Amino acid sequence: MMVMMSVLWHSKGKKHHGSNVHSSRRRFNYKCAKKAIFEDYLLADALYGSEFKLIFCISRTQFQDIVDKVMIEPELTFYQDKCKRQGKTSCCLEGMLLYPLKMIAFGIPYSTFINNFQISNQFSMKLCREFNSSILALYIREYLRVPDKID
């Protein structure tokens, strides 16, 4: 009886008629995105180098300080895991940190610049959440503490 039910159940499923099933998943060119990010914002002769502080509301030296702190902070495994992988499965570290800064500076939804940074909608939301937790982890002891007698 159970075998008969199993055979009937399997026979009612959708049948694949030999056509190729193509993935609807977007393909991202991370090398191209990294090159564009560096050429636009981070190189010495970058396209928007002089406007970096206006675009991101942070100076290049402050941004570099955040990048350095993220790499040495043991709590921030999200960024460190992405950088140490052999295959490139996500955008570069600088892109992962610049993306949320751009969202904050422009005051726009997280999905606005996903094509410029070559990331998915879900990953952009995750970047914003991880950026928030990383900034808290880096600066909560220094800036977000209860004042003491010296203060």
URDA-V296632 format. One record per residue. RES is the residue in three letters. OMEGA is omega in degrees with one decimal (* if undefined). BURIAL is # if it has 9 or more other C-alpha atoms within 8 Angstrom, else .. Layout:
BEGIN
res	omega	burial
RES	OMEGA	BURIAL
RES	OMEGA	BURIAL
END
This chain:
BEGIN
res	omega	burial
MET	179.9	.
MET	179.7	.
VAL	179.4	.
MET	178.7	.
MET	179.8	.
SER	179.7	.
VAL	179.4	.
LEU	-178.8	.
TRP	-179.5	.
HIS	-177.8	.
SER	-180.0	.
LYS	-178.3	.
GLY	178.4	.
LYS	178.7	.
LYS	177.9	.
HIS	-172.8	.
HIS	172.1	.
GLY	178.8	.
SER	179.1	.
ASN	177.2	.
VAL	-179.8	.
HIS	179.4	.
SER	176.3	.
SER	-178.6	.
ARG	179.7	.
ARG	175.8	.
ARG	-177.6	.
PHE	177.2	.
ASN	-174.0	.
TYR	179.0	#
LYS	178.4	.
CYS	179.4	.
ALA	178.5	#
LYS	179.0	#
LYS	180.0	.
ALA	179.0	.
ILE	-179.8	#
PHE	179.9	#
GLU	-178.4	#
ASP	-169.2	#
TYR	-163.9	#
LEU	179.4	#
LEU	-179.5	#
ALA	179.2	.
ASP	-176.5	.
ALA	-178.9	#
LEU	178.7	.
TYR	-177.3	.
GLY	-178.6	#
SER	179.5	.
GLU	-176.8	.
PHE	-178.2	#
LYS	177.5	#
LEU	-177.7	.
ILE	-172.1	#
PHE	-178.8	#
CYS	177.8	#
ILE	179.9	#
SER	179.2	#
ARG	-179.9	#
THR	176.3	.
GLN	177.8	.
PHE	179.0	#
GLN	176.4	.
ASP	177.4	.
ILE	179.2	.
VAL	-179.7	#
ASP	-179.8	.
LYS	179.1	#
VAL	-177.3	#
MET	-177.4	#
ILE	-179.3	.
GLU	-176.6	.
PRO	-178.9	.
GLU	-172.7	.
LEU	-176.7	#
THR	-179.5	.
PHE	-178.3	.
TYR	-177.9	#
GLN	177.8	#
ASP	-179.0	.
LYS	-176.7	#
CYS	-174.7	.
LYS	-179.6	.
ARG	179.0	.
GLN	178.6	.
GLY	179.0	.
LYS	-179.6	.
THR	179.5	.
SER	-179.1	.
CYS	-176.6	#
CYS	-179.0	#
LEU	-179.8	#
GLU	177.7	.
GLY	179.4	#
MET	178.6	#
LEU	179.6	#
LEU	-176.6	#
TYR	178.5	#
PRO	177.2	#
LEU	179.3	#
LYS	177.1	#
MET	-179.3	#
ILE	-177.1	#
ALA	-178.1	#
PHE	-179.5	.
GLY	-175.9	.
ILE	179.2	.
PRO	-176.1	.
TYR	-175.8	#
SER	-172.9	.
THR	-174.2	.
PHE	-176.5	.
ILE	178.9	#
ASN	179.3	.
ASN	-177.8	.
PHE	177.9	#
GLN	177.5	#
ILE	179.9	#
SER	179.3	.
ASN	179.8	#
GLN	-179.9	.
PHE	178.1	.
SER	177.2	#
MET	178.6	#
LYS	177.8	.
LEU	179.8	#
CYS	178.2	#
ARG	-179.1	.
GLU	177.5	#
PHE	178.8	#
ASN	-179.1	.
SER	179.2	.
SER	177.5	#
ILE	175.9	#
LEU	-179.3	.
ALA	-177.7	#
LEU	-168.1	#
TYR	-176.4	#
ILE	-179.5	#
ARG	-174.9	.
GLU	-171.6	.
TYR	-174.8	.
LEU	179.7	.
ARG	177.4	.
VAL	-179.8	.
PRO	176.1	.
ASP	-176.2	.
LYS	-179.6	.
ILE	-179.1	.
ASP	*	.
END
